[in-house]
Amino acid sequence: MAFLAPNVVHTQFGRSTHGLAQKRLGGKNCVLMRQNPYGSFFKSLTDFAKGGTVKMSMQVAEKHAVLGNPMEADFASQGLATALVGLGCFWGAERKFWEMKGVHSTAVGYSWANGPFALILSRFLSDQAEKHAVLGNPMEADFASQGLATALVGLGCFWGAERKFWEMKGVHSTAVGYSGGSNAQPSYKEVCSGATGHAEVVRIIYDPAIVSFGEILDTFWDSHDPTTLNRQGNDVGSQYRSVAYYSTPEEKAAIEDSRDRFSEVLQANGYGPVVTEVSEMPTFYFAEDYHQQYLHKNPWGYCGLGGTGLYPLVKEAAAAR
């Protein structure tokens, strides 16, 4: 992302043009900010530099009037890159870029890319990174550089599902959201309509030196009934489907092996076949803030999650081999 500079056009586009962004920005990482009016904003930054407290609010993401995509989002997680250019009056300049094939979104604004305000705002945003309400760790970061791994699963309503994983030793952070659907940045209302095809999912960031992907799968299988299609308990709809995503061939093999072993136990005890979807990991879109760590914030909140009680038999059989 980048600080918007005087008469600058900010664009979001596919990976192939990432080199242009690097050249324009000199390889620097800055912070994107759209803010009006300027006076109170810069006064707040000055107060912050002196050690004062700065409060800033986020608005609902505005949609691009031409392209229809959000003008603010976690674009990097969608495989989109950023370019920042200035070429005179930005009214006409912006149109040049939104007309290009592969451009996802554009915005116009102002920037002091290497000035003191960039440093101050970057520091402020870093200090205010959203933390997990239970675990206290950031909910978004470069986790891979910290030696952490990611798992993504869906097992019904994500309120109760998320709690199952944040209680596991070795789990660094969790978040709930939407994956596996047809459009970007869906809302809860859109997902619940069934029209987008997304599943409610839990993203688990974990330390593989402490907890294995196999143990993540153990919790996944033990916590829901994978034989009910598009349903968990009273929660009915395609968004509640059972799904396990993989990012490597080894993870895919682990999911399929554990699924097959559990399926044998289930069918031997009168259940139908496992209907869990096994797919390559798609883009994860964060759910709205009030859904995150919901049952921690609302201890008496609804949870319709329940397992079959049979998964321990799979572990017993494996131990007896």
N, C-alpha and C positions, 0 to 999 in steps of 0.2 A: 504494500500500500504506500501512498505518498502524500505528503503535504501538498495541497493545491497552491500553485505559484501564480503571480500576477498574470491575468488573462491566459489561464491554462485550461486545457480540455483533459478531463480524466476519463479513460476508457477501460472497459473490461472485455477481454477477448480470449480466444483459445490459446493453447500452449505454443503454437507455432510462431507467434509473434512476441514471445517473451524476450528475445534478444533486443528488440526495439526498446522495450521498457528498461532493460539494463543499461543500454547506451544513453537513453535520455536522462536517467536518474544517476548515472555514474556508478551503478552498482550499490547505491546506498539504500538502506531500509528506512523509510520515513513513515509518517502516520497520516492517513486520509482524514480530513475533517471538513465538513460543510457547516458553516456557522454564520448567521446574521442576526442582529446587527453586530458590527465589529467592536464598538466601544466597550460594552459590558464584558464581552468575551476576553479582550486583551487586558482589561482591568483585573479580571479574575485570574488570568495567567500571571500577572505581575504580583498579585497577592499570594499566589501559590509559591512563586519563586522566593518570596520573603518568609515562607513557612506557614502561610495562611491555609485555610480549608477551602477547597473549590468543589462546588456541587454542579454536576452537569446531568442533563436528562437525555434519554434516547427516545426518539419518536418512532412510530410504526414506519417500517420501510416504505418509502414512496416508490411507486412504479414508474418506469420510464414511459413518457407519453407516446412514444413511437414504437419502441421495441416491446413494451409490456413487461419487462423484467425488473426485479428490484434494483434500486439505485444504491442501496447499501446492504451488504450481506457478507458472509464469510466466503468470498469469491475463491480464495486459494483452495479451500476444501472441495470446490467443484471443478478443480483443474483449470481455472481461469487465471490469466496473467493480467498485469496492469501496465499501461503506458501513460506517460504524463508529458504533454507537449504544450507549447504556447506559440501561436502564430497570428497575433493580432487580435482583433475583436472576436470574442469566443462564440458569438451568436452563429455566425456562418461556419466557423471552424468546427463546432460540434456536429453540425449536419454532415460535414464531410466524412466524419468517422462513423456516425450511426448508419450511414448508407452502405458501409463496407460489409461484405459477407464475413461472417464469423464474429462480428462485434456483438457482445452480449448486452452491454449497457454503456452509457456515456453520462457525464455530468460536467458542468462548468463551475469554476470557482477561482480561488486565489491561493497563493502559496509563497512562503518564505522558506524554501527547502533546507537551507543551511544556516538559518538565523537562530537567535536565542529562543524564539517562540517555539520552534520545532523541537528543540531540546527540552524545553519545559513541558510541552504537551506530551511528548513521548514519555517522559518520566511520569507524568500524572497518570496516563493511561496504563502504564506498566504497573504502577502501584495499585490501581483500581481493578486489576484483572479479577473477574468473577471467580470466587472460590466455592468449592463444594461445601454445602451446608453441614455435612456430617464429617467428612474426611479432612476438610480444610485445605486441600490441594487445588490448584487451578483446574478449571473445567476445560480449558483450551490452551494448548501450548505445543511446542515441538517435542512431543513425548518420545518419539523414536530416538532423538539425540540424547535422551536421558536413559536409554536402554530399556524403555517400557514398550510393551506390546498392546495391541488392540484386538478386542473381540466384539462382535456385533450379533445380537440374537433378538428374536421376538418370541414371546411366550404369553400372549394375552395382554391385558391392561398393563401399561408400563409403570404405573404407580407402585404396585406391589412387586413387580419383577425387578425394578431397580434396587429395592431394599435387599433382595436376596443376594445381590452381588456386592453392594457396598459393605455388607457384613462379613465378606470373605477376607481372610488374612492374605495380604499381598496385593490387594486391589488398591490402586493409587487414586483413581477417580472414576466416577460413573456419570452418565448423562442420558436422558431420554430424548427420543426424537422419532423421525420418520424416515423410512428407507424403502426402496424397491418399487417406487411408484413412477408415474409418467411425467410429472412436472416438478420444477424446482421450487424450493421454499414453500411447501404447502402449509396451510394453517390447520389447526386442530379440527375446526369445523369442516374444512374441505376433506380431510382424511376420514372423518367420521361419516361423511356422505357416501363413502365407498367409491366415489367417482375417480379418485386419483390413483388408486391401486397401491397406496403405501401401507406398510405394516407399522404398528407401534413397536419400537425397538429400544433396546438398552445398549449403549456403547460402554464397554468396560475397558479401562486402561489399567493394566496390571504389570507387576514385576515378575517376569518369567523365572527369575532366580528364586522366587519365593512360592509362587503358585503357577501351575502348568496350564496350558490350554485344555488338557484333558480334564483337569479339576474344574475349570470353568464349565466345560460340557457336563460334568457330573451335576453341578448345581442347576444347569439348564434343564436337563432331563428330569431331575428329581422334583422340580418345582411346578411342573404343569403336566397336562394330559396331551401327549402328542398324537393321539388317535382321533381327536375331534376336529373336524375340518371347519376352519374359520369360526372357531368358538373356544372359549375357556369359561366354564361355569355359566354365569348369567350374561356374560359379555359375548355378543354375537355380531359377526361382521368380518369381512376380509381383513380389516386392519388388526384383528386379534389372532391372525393365523400364526401357527408355529413355524418359525424359520430360523435357520442357522447359516450364517455367512462365513465364507473362508477367503483368505488372501494368499494362501500358498497351497500347493498340491498336498503337502503334509497335513495341513489343517482340514482339507477336504476329506482325506483318507480317515482322519481321526473322527470326524463327524459321522461319516458313513459307517465306520466300524462300530462306533458306540450306538448308533441308531439301529443297526441290524441286530446287535446283541440285546438291546432293550426290546426290540420288536418281538423277538422269540419269547421273552419272558411275558410280555403283555398278552400275546395271542394264546400262550399256554394257560393264562388266567382269565380267558374270556373276553379280552379286548379285541378290537379290530386292528387292522394294520396301521402302522405309523404313517401320518400324512405330512410330516414336517418337510418344508421346502428347504433344499440345500442348494445355495447359489453363491456365486462369486460376490464378494463384498461390494455393494454399490455405495453411492454417496449417502452420507449421513447428514440429515438436516435437524438441527436442534428444535425441540419442541419449545413452546412458550415458557417463559420463566416460571410461571406458577406451577408447572408440571414437574420441574426439577426437584428431586428429593421430596416429593409431595408428602409421603407418609412420615417423614421427619417433621415437616412443617405442620402437618395435620395428623397427629398421632391416632386419632379416631376416624381417620378417613377410610373410604371404601377400598377394599381389596378383595377381588373375586378370584384370586389365584389359589389353586390347589392342585397338588400332584396326585398320582395314582397310589403312592405308598409302596410301589413295587420295584423302584429302581435299586434299592439296597440289595435285592436279589441278584442283580447284574454284578455288583461289586463283590458279593459273596462268591459267585461263580468264578469270577476272574481271580480271586484270591486262592480258590481251591485248585486252580490249574497247576 
